[in-house]
Amino acid sequence: MPWYNGDYPPSYKNQPKKIREKAVEIANALLLDGAEEGVAIATGLKNAREFFKHKKSEQ
């Protein structure tokens, strides 16, 4: 199930807003590519954290 408009998986609840929004974006893309929901949720969060970790180190 894709997530939109502030709707997100419960495991994203305590994440900072920018990480949560990026994780939802990534997870939704994975779902469109046929990934299972649990895999999309975990991968979305992991990749969002990595995205901002690398973005911070570039500054």
N, C-alpha and C positions, 0 to 999 in steps of 0.2 A: 504494500500500500504506500503510495507516494505521500510525502508530507509537505504541507503548504501553510502559509499564513499563520505562523506561530505554533503550528501543530508539529510535534517532533516526538521521537521515541523517548520513553521514560529514562533511559540511560543517559540521555543528553541533558537532563534537567539541571544538573549542577555545573554545567560547563559555562564558561564565559560566552556571552552572546555571539561574538565574532566567530568563535570556534564552533558553536552550535549551528550557526547559519551555514558555515562552510561545510560542516559534516552533513547537514541535511542536503545541501546541493550535491555533494559527492555521492551520498547514499541514493538519492533519487536517480542520478545518472546510472549507477550500478543496477538499480531495479529495472530501468529501461533496457539495459543490456542483458537482462535475464538472470541476474544474481538472486539468490535467496535472500529473504528479508533480514535474517540474522547476520548473514555475511555482509550485507550492504551496510547495516548499522555499525558493526564493528570496524569494517574497513573505512567507512566514512569518518568515524571519529579518529581513528589512527592517522589517516591521511590529512585530516584537517589540522591535527596537532603538529604533524611534520611540516605542513605548509607554513604555518605561522612561526615555527621554530626556525625554518630556513629564511623566512622573510625578515625575522628579527635580526639574524646574524648578518644579513646583507646590508643592514643600515649602518 
